Each structure stands twice: as structure tokens, then as C-alpha cells.
Amino acid sequence: METAYIKTPLGIAKIIGDEKGISVVSVSDEGEICSASSLSLGSTIIPIVLQEAVLQLNEYFEEKRTDFTFKLNPSGTEFQQKVWKGLLEIPFGKTMSYMELSKKMGDVKAIRAVASANGKNPLWIVVPCHRVIGTNGSLTGYAGGLWRKKWLLEHENPAKQQSLL
């Protein structure tokens, strides 16, 4: 497995993968990265197998990309994989409630299991767990912090607010 780090508006993204695909994209605050000496943010040395993922993530933050096309290889149970595939079907700029996602998975009673699988998503942004909200429209439960979820949803909102002044 190869690892790369990139600086994003939301912190340092860590990308892990190999020739089979990307298995982890996570985010941390800059202070949380222990081995800062191994962090080559200013460097262009990105392992070949991670270059496309790094490029596409940077394009996402530059508002030049709305979907990701690199190969994914997340590790999870069969149920988690099913939920993550469901998340991939939520369009850019749209949201879905946990209840709607549970119905889509075929079992409205599985809402807690769906929420749990959503929270274990190892592919931050790429598998858009941030697009899942509470039934009442609230920004509930986000492992990266609700402030990041809010930022991502605003970043993806096609009808950006215009200032009147």
C-alpha cells in the first residue's frame, strides 16, 4: 500500500491505495499528523498508483470536478459495501436522509445499521457520506466534524448564495 498526503481547505487528506484501487481517503487537522517530517505537502513526489486520486481530489476542491472516476477498493462487510454503493448514487449537490437511504437499501427498519455503515465509510468525499442528513434536514452525525459536513454541502450546492451587498 502506498500513502500520499494533500493539503485541502478542510485539513490534511491522507490517501492510501495500491494497484487494486484507493482504499482510504481520510482527513485530519494539520496538528493531528504526528510524523510531520514524513509529510511532503510541498513535494510533488506522489506514488504513481495514487496520482489520479490526488489529481481528482485537488480538482474537486478547485470546483473543477463533481465526481470521481479512479478505482476504489474499500475494505468492509458486505452490508457496508452495499450502503457505500448506495451513497455513490446520491448526485453531486443533492442530499438524502438516513430514512430515504434505508428505504433505498430495502429495509426502513435498518436505519441505524445504515447510519453505522455510513459512519464507517473509509473514502471521505469520494463516497459521499456527507450528503446524508437527518429526516428533518439537520446535519447529523459526521465523523469528520459537522463543520466539515456543512462546508462540503455548501461547496457542492449548485445554487451558491449571492451577496446582495
Accessible surface in RSA format (square Angstrom, percent):
REM  Atomic radii and reference values for relative SASA: ProtOr
REM  Chains: A
REM  Algorithm: Lee & Richards
REM  Probe-radius: 1.40
REM  Slices: 20
REM RES _ NUM      All-atoms   Total-Side   Main-Chain    Non-polar    All polar
REM                ABS   REL    ABS   REL    ABS   REL    ABS   REL    ABS   REL
RES MET A   1   141.66  73.4  73.01  48.3  68.65 163.5  73.07  62.1  68.59  90.9
RES GLU A   2    81.14  46.6  79.54  60.2   1.60   3.8  11.04  21.4  70.10  57.2
RES THR A   3    55.85  39.7  35.50  36.0  20.36  48.5  18.24  24.5  37.61  56.9
RES ALA A   4     5.47   5.0   0.31   0.5   5.16  11.7   5.47   7.7   0.00   0.0
RES TYR A   5    42.59  19.9  35.11  20.0   7.48  19.5  15.70  11.8  26.88  33.1
RES ILE A   6    12.94   7.4  10.62   7.9   2.32   5.6  12.94   9.3   0.00   0.0
RES LYS A   7   124.82  60.9 104.03  63.8  20.79  49.5  64.03  57.6  60.79  64.7
RES THR A   8    11.47   8.2   0.14   0.1  11.33  27.0   4.17   5.6   7.30  11.0
RES PRO A   9    81.68  59.5  41.81  38.1  39.87 144.9  55.87  46.1  25.81 160.4
RES LEU A  10     2.20   1.2   0.44   0.3   1.76   4.4   1.87   1.3   0.33   0.9
RES GLY A  11    12.46  15.4   0.00   N/A  12.46  15.4   9.65  26.5   2.81   6.3
RES ILE A  12     0.52   0.3   0.00   0.0   0.52   1.3   0.00   0.0   0.52   1.4
RES ALA A  13     0.42   0.4   0.42   0.6   0.00   0.0   0.42   0.6   0.00   0.0
RES LYS A  14    72.32  35.3  72.32  44.4   0.00   0.0  21.22  19.1  51.10  54.4
RES ILE A  15     0.00   0.0   0.00   0.0   0.00   0.0   0.00   0.0   0.00   0.0
RES ILE A  16    35.28  20.1  35.28  26.3   0.00   0.0  35.28  25.4   0.00   0.0
RES GLY A  17     0.00   0.0   0.00   N/A   0.00   0.0   0.00   0.0   0.00   0.0
RES ASP A  18    26.42  18.5  23.32  23.2   3.10   7.3   7.07  16.6  19.35  19.3
RES GLU A  19   131.23  75.3 108.23  81.9  23.00  54.8  62.20 120.3  69.03  56.4
RES LYS A  20   126.87  61.9 123.52  75.8   3.35   8.0  67.81  61.0  59.06  62.9
RES GLY A  21     5.02   6.2   0.00   N/A   5.02   6.2   4.93  13.5   0.09   0.2
RES ILE A  22     4.62   2.6   4.62   3.4   0.00   0.0   4.62   3.3   0.00   0.0
RES SER A  23    10.69   9.0   9.91  13.2   0.78   1.8   8.88  18.9   1.81   2.5
RES VAL A  24    43.39  28.6  43.39  39.3   0.00   0.0  43.39  37.7   0.00   0.0
RES VAL A  25     1.63   1.1   0.00   0.0   1.63   3.9   0.00   0.0   1.63   4.4
RES SER A  26    41.23  34.8  39.00  52.0   2.23   5.1  32.80  69.8   8.43  11.8
RES VAL A  27    24.58  16.2   4.30   3.9  20.28  48.9   4.64   4.0  19.93  54.1
RES SER A  28    29.05  24.6  27.21  36.3   1.84   4.2   2.26   4.8  26.79  37.5
RES ASP A  29    63.96  44.8  62.38  62.1   1.58   3.7  22.24  52.3  41.72  41.6
RES GLU A  30    89.36  51.3  75.12  56.8  14.23  33.9  29.04  56.2  60.32  49.2
RES GLY A  31    79.64  98.2   0.00   N/A  79.64  98.2  44.88 123.2  34.76  77.8
RES GLU A  32   109.92  63.1  85.77  64.9  24.14  57.5  43.24  83.6  66.68  54.4
RES ILE A  33    25.39  14.4  14.94  11.1  10.45  25.2  17.79  12.8   7.59  20.6
RES CYS A  34   129.29  97.8  92.36 103.0  36.93  86.8  44.60 113.0  84.69  91.3
RES SER A  35    59.08  49.9  50.86  67.9   8.22  18.9  40.98  87.3  18.10  25.4
RES ALA A  36    64.94  59.7  54.08  83.5  10.86  24.7  54.25  76.4  10.69  28.3
RES SER A  37   118.39 100.0  73.62  98.2  44.77 103.1  60.16 128.1  58.22  81.6
RES SER A  38    70.49  59.6  44.15  58.9  26.34  60.7  50.20 106.9  20.28  28.4
RES LEU A  39    31.21  17.4  14.20  10.2  17.00  42.7  14.20  10.0  17.00  45.8
RES SER A  40    54.24  45.8  43.28  57.8  10.96  25.2  31.27  66.6  22.97  32.2
RES LEU A  41    60.22  33.5  31.38  22.4  28.84  72.5  32.43  22.8  27.78  74.8
RES GLY A  42    82.92 102.3   0.00   N/A  82.92 102.3  45.33 124.4  37.59  84.2
RES SER A  43    40.60  34.3  19.02  25.4  21.58  49.7  26.10  55.6  14.50  20.3
RES THR A  44   127.95  91.0 105.51 107.0  22.44  53.5  78.70 105.7  49.25  74.5
RES ILE A  45   144.44  82.2 130.65  97.3  13.79  33.2 136.30  98.1   8.14  22.1
RES ILE A  46    32.11  18.3  24.78  18.5   7.33  17.7  24.83  17.9   7.28  19.8
RES PRO A  47    33.40  24.3  21.20  19.3  12.20  44.3  33.37  27.6   0.03   0.2
RES ILE A  48   146.61  83.4 133.60  99.5  13.01  31.4 133.60  96.2  13.01  35.3
RES VAL A  49    59.28  39.0  35.70  32.3  23.58  56.8  43.42  37.7  15.86  43.0
RES LEU A  50     0.00   0.0   0.00   0.0   0.00   0.0   0.00   0.0   0.00   0.0
RES GLN A  51    86.26  48.2  81.63  59.7   4.63  11.0  25.71  54.7  60.55  45.9
RES GLU A  52    83.56  48.0  80.13  60.6   3.43   8.2  41.23  79.8  42.33  34.6
RES ALA A  53     1.19   1.1   0.26   0.4   0.93   2.1   0.26   0.4   0.93   2.5
RES VAL A  54    14.09   9.3  14.09  12.8   0.00   0.0  14.09  12.2   0.00   0.0
RES LEU A  55    90.56  50.4  87.41  62.5   3.15   7.9  90.39  63.5   0.16   0.4
RES GLN A  56     1.48   0.8   1.48   1.1   0.00   0.0   0.00   0.0   1.48   1.1
RES LEU A  57     0.45   0.2   0.45   0.3   0.00   0.0   0.45   0.3   0.00   0.0
RES ASN A  58    50.86  35.1  49.95  48.3   0.91   2.2  11.39  27.4  39.47  38.1
RES GLU A  59    38.65  22.2  38.65  29.2   0.00   0.0   7.53  14.6  31.12  25.4
RES TYR A  60     0.94   0.4   0.83   0.5   0.11   0.3   0.83   0.6   0.11   0.1
RES PHE A  61    26.29  13.2  10.50   6.5  15.79  41.1  10.65   6.5  15.64  44.8
RES GLU A  62    97.90  56.2  74.15  56.1  23.76  56.6  39.27  76.0  58.64  47.9
RES GLU A  63   112.64  64.7  78.98  59.8  33.66  80.1  32.03  62.0  80.61  65.8
RES LYS A  64   149.87  73.1 112.23  68.9  37.64  89.6  76.20  68.6  73.66  78.5
RES ARG A  65    50.86  21.4  41.77  21.3   9.08  21.6   8.48  11.6  42.38  25.7
RES THR A  66    75.38  53.6  68.21  69.2   7.17  17.1  40.24  54.0  35.14  53.1
RES ASP A  67    85.32  59.8  81.19  80.8   4.13   9.8  34.56  81.3  50.76  50.6
RES PHE A  68    37.97  19.0  10.65   6.6  27.32  71.1  10.65   6.5  27.32  78.2
RES THR A  69    99.78  71.0  66.35  67.3  33.44  79.7  59.52  79.9  40.26  60.9
RES PHE A  70    22.45  11.2   7.64   4.7  14.80  38.5  14.44   8.8   8.01  22.9
RES LYS A  71   135.04  65.9 120.18  73.7  14.86  35.4  86.43  77.8  48.61  51.8
RES LEU A  72    52.79  29.4  29.81  21.3  22.98  57.8  29.81  20.9  22.98  61.8
RES ASN A  73    53.62  37.0  48.49  46.9   5.13  12.4   3.06   7.4  50.56  48.9
RES PRO A  74    23.66  17.2  15.91  14.5   7.75  28.2  15.91  13.1   7.75  48.2
RES SER A  75    99.88  84.4  78.56 104.8  21.32  49.1  46.93  99.9  52.95  74.2
RES GLY A  76    34.38  42.4   0.00   N/A  34.38  42.4  12.73  34.9  21.65  48.5
RES THR A  77    81.82  58.2  71.96  72.9   9.86  23.5  78.38 105.3   3.45   5.2
RES GLU A  78   158.94  91.3 144.70 109.5  14.25  33.9  62.25 120.4  96.69  78.9
RES PHE A  79    76.29  38.2  70.40  43.6   5.89  15.3  74.02  44.9   2.27   6.5
RES GLN A  80    28.98  16.2  28.98  21.2   0.00   0.0   4.61   9.8  24.38  18.5
RES GLN A  81    50.34  28.2  50.08  36.6   0.27   0.6  23.90  50.9  26.45  20.1
RES LYS A  82   104.34  50.9  97.99  60.1   6.36  15.1  64.21  57.8  40.13  42.7
RES VAL A  83     0.00   0.0   0.00   0.0   0.00   0.0   0.00   0.0   0.00   0.0
RES TRP A  84     7.88   3.2   7.88   3.8   0.00   0.0   7.88   4.2   0.00   0.0
RES LYS A  85   135.27  66.0 133.38  81.8   1.90   4.5  76.88  69.2  58.40  62.2
RES GLY A  86     2.83   3.5   0.00   N/A   2.83   3.5   2.13   5.8   0.71   1.6
RES LEU A  87     0.00   0.0   0.00   0.0   0.00   0.0   0.00   0.0   0.00   0.0
RES LEU A  88    83.12  46.3  57.39  41.1  25.72  64.7  57.60  40.4  25.52  68.7
RES GLU A  89   107.62  61.8  84.86  64.2  22.76  54.2  38.18  73.9  69.44  56.7
RES ILE A  90     2.72   1.5   0.85   0.6   1.86   4.5   1.02   0.7   1.70   4.6
RES PRO A  91    79.10  57.6  68.32  62.3  10.77  39.2  79.10  65.3   0.00   0.0
RES PHE A  92    59.87  30.0  41.91  26.0  17.95  46.7  41.91  25.4  17.95  51.4
RES GLY A  93    22.54  27.8   0.00   N/A  22.54  27.8   4.47  12.3  18.07  40.5
RES LYS A  94   119.38  58.2 115.75  71.0   3.63   8.6  65.34  58.8  54.04  57.6
RES THR A  95    65.49  46.6  38.66  39.2  26.83  63.9  17.98  24.1  47.51  71.8
RES MET A  96    35.13  18.2  33.68  22.3   1.45   3.4  35.13  29.9   0.00   0.0
RES SER A  97     9.48   8.0   8.65  11.5   0.84   1.9   7.05  15.0   2.43   3.4
RES TYR A  98    25.38  11.9  25.38  14.4   0.00   0.0  18.96  14.2   6.43   7.9
RES MET A  99    62.22  32.2  62.22  41.2   0.00   0.0  61.34  52.1   0.89   1.2
RES GLU A 100    90.78  52.1  86.39  65.4   4.38  10.4  31.72  61.4  59.06  48.2
RES LEU A 101     0.00   0.0   0.00   0.0   0.00   0.0   0.00   0.0   0.00   0.0
RES SER A 102     0.00   0.0   0.00   0.0   0.00   0.0   0.00   0.0   0.00   0.0
RES LYS A 103   129.80  63.3 111.70  68.5  18.10  43.1  62.60  56.3  67.20  71.6
RES LYS A 104    86.95  42.4  53.14  32.6  33.82  80.5  54.25  48.8  32.70  34.8
RES MET A 105    19.80  10.3  11.04   7.3   8.76  20.9  11.73  10.0   8.07  10.7
RES GLY A 106    66.01  81.4   0.00   N/A  66.01  81.4  32.85  90.2  33.16  74.3
RES ASP A 107    70.76  49.6  65.83  65.5   4.93  11.7  26.16  61.6  44.61  44.5
RES VAL A 108    64.81  42.6  57.83  52.3   6.98  16.8  57.83  50.2   6.98  18.9
RES LYS A 109   181.51  88.5 150.56  92.4  30.95  73.7 101.49  91.4  80.02  85.2
RES ALA A 110    19.55  18.0  12.25  18.9   7.30  16.6  19.55  27.5   0.00   0.0
RES ILE A 111    50.55  28.8  50.55  37.7   0.00   0.0  50.55  36.4   0.00   0.0
RES ARG A 112   207.79  87.2 200.97 102.4   6.83  16.3  75.43 103.1 132.36  80.2
RES ALA A 113    48.15  44.3  36.82  56.8  11.34  25.8  44.06  62.0   4.10  10.9
RES VAL A 114     0.00   0.0   0.00   0.0   0.00   0.0   0.00   0.0   0.00   0.0
RES ALA A 115    38.29  35.2  30.54  47.1   7.76  17.6  30.96  43.6   7.33  19.4
RES SER A 116    51.61  43.6  38.97  52.0  12.63  29.1  34.91  74.3  16.70  23.4
RES ALA A 117     2.47   2.3   1.02   1.6   1.45   3.3   1.96   2.8   0.51   1.3
RES ASN A 118     6.89   4.7   5.82   5.6   1.06   2.6   0.00   0.0   6.89   6.7
RES GLY A 119    48.18  59.4   0.00   N/A  48.18  59.4  29.69  81.5  18.49  41.4
RES LYS A 120   121.54  59.3 103.71  63.6  17.83  42.5  78.71  70.8  42.84  45.6
RES ASN A 121    20.88  14.4   1.00   1.0  19.88  47.9   0.67   1.6  20.21  19.5
RES PRO A 122    28.14  20.5  17.31  15.8  10.83  39.4  27.57  22.8   0.57   3.6
RES LEU A 123     0.20   0.1   0.20   0.1   0.00   0.0   0.20   0.1   0.00   0.0
RES TRP A 124    16.84   6.8  15.02   7.3   1.82   4.3  16.53   8.8   0.31   0.5
RES ILE A 125     1.48   0.8   0.19   0.1   1.29   3.1   0.19   0.1   1.29   3.5
RES VAL A 126     6.24   4.1   1.10   1.0   5.14  12.4   1.10   1.0   5.14  13.9
RES VAL A 127     2.05   1.3   2.05   1.9   0.00   0.0   2.05   1.8   0.00   0.0
RES PRO A 128     3.11   2.3   3.11   2.8   0.00   0.0   3.11   2.6   0.00   0.0
RES CYS A 129    12.94   9.8  12.79  14.3   0.15   0.4   0.52   1.3  12.42  13.4
RES HIS A 130     0.01   0.0   0.01   0.0   0.00   0.0   0.00   0.0   0.01   0.0
RES ARG A 131    15.89   6.7  15.89   8.1   0.00   0.0   0.00   0.0  15.89   9.6
RES VAL A 132     0.00   0.0   0.00   0.0   0.00   0.0   0.00   0.0   0.00   0.0
RES ILE A 133    25.62  14.6  25.62  19.1   0.00   0.0  25.62  18.4   0.00   0.0
RES GLY A 134     9.88  12.2   0.00   N/A   9.88  12.2   9.21  25.3   0.67   1.5
RES THR A 135   104.83  74.6  75.62  76.7  29.21  69.6  66.40  89.2  38.43  58.1
RES ASN A 136   131.21  90.5  88.73  85.7  42.48 102.3  48.55 116.9  82.66  79.9
RES GLY A 137    43.71  53.9   0.00   N/A  43.71  53.9  23.41  64.3  20.30  45.5
RES SER A 138    43.71  36.9  33.71  45.0  10.00  23.0  40.34  85.9   3.38   4.7
RES LEU A 139    54.81  30.5  43.82  31.3  10.99  27.6  43.82  30.8  10.99  29.6
RES THR A 140    53.49  38.0  50.42  51.1   3.07   7.3  51.23  68.8   2.26   3.4
RES GLY A 141    56.20  69.3   0.00   N/A  56.20  69.3  41.51 113.9  14.69  32.9
RES TYR A 142    27.14  12.7   7.30   4.2  19.84  51.6  10.53   7.9  16.61  20.5
RES ALA A 143   100.93  92.8  51.29  79.1  49.64 112.9  64.70  91.1  36.23  96.0
RES GLY A 144    16.89  20.8   0.00   N/A  16.89  20.8  12.69  34.8   4.20   9.4
RES GLY A 145    23.77  29.3   0.00   N/A  23.77  29.3  23.50  64.5   0.26   0.6
RES LEU A 146    86.03  47.9  80.14  57.3   5.89  14.8  80.39  56.5   5.65  15.2
RES TRP A 147   138.49  55.6 127.47  61.7  11.02  25.9 115.07  61.4  23.41  38.0
RES ARG A 148    15.45   6.5  15.45   7.9   0.00   0.0   0.00   0.0  15.45   9.4
RES LYS A 149     0.24   0.1   0.24   0.1   0.00   0.0   0.00   0.0   0.24   0.3
RES LYS A 150   108.14  52.8 107.64  66.0   0.50   1.2  72.97  65.7  35.17  37.5
RES TRP A 151    76.67  30.8  73.76  35.7   2.91   6.8  50.45  26.9  26.22  42.5
RES LEU A 152     0.00   0.0   0.00   0.0   0.00   0.0   0.00   0.0   0.00   0.0
RES LEU A 153    29.72  16.5  23.89  17.1   5.82  14.6  24.42  17.1   5.30  14.3
RES GLU A 154    92.49  53.1  86.98  65.8   5.51  13.1  44.51  86.1  47.98  39.2
RES HIS A 155    18.66  10.2   8.43   5.9  10.23  26.2   6.88   7.1  11.78  13.7
RES GLU A 156     2.07   1.2   1.44   1.1   0.63   1.5   1.45   2.8   0.62   0.5
RES ASN A 157    61.47  42.4  58.47  56.5   3.01   7.2   8.86  21.3  52.61  50.9
RES PRO A 158   106.43  77.6  67.69  61.7  38.73 140.8  79.32  65.5  27.11 168.5
RES ALA A 159    73.79  67.8  60.02  92.6  13.76  31.3  69.78  98.3   4.01  10.6
RES LYS A 160    89.17  43.5  72.32  44.4  16.85  40.1  71.60  64.4  17.57  18.7
RES GLN A 161   170.69  95.5 142.31 104.0  28.38  67.6  61.89 131.7 108.80  82.5
RES GLN A 162   144.21  80.6 125.99  92.1  18.22  43.4  52.22 111.2  91.98  69.8
RES SER A 163    97.61  82.5  59.60  79.5  38.01  87.6  51.87 110.5  45.73  64.1
RES LEU A 164   172.89  96.3 137.79  98.6  35.10  88.2 141.38  99.3  31.51  84.8
RES LEU A 165   203.45 113.3 145.62 104.2  57.83 145.4 177.56 124.7  25.89  69.7
END  Absolute sums over single chains surface
CHAIN  1 A     9386.7       7184.7       2201.9       5478.1       3908.5
END  Absolute sums over all chains
TOTAL          9386.7       7184.7       2201.9       5478.1       3908.5
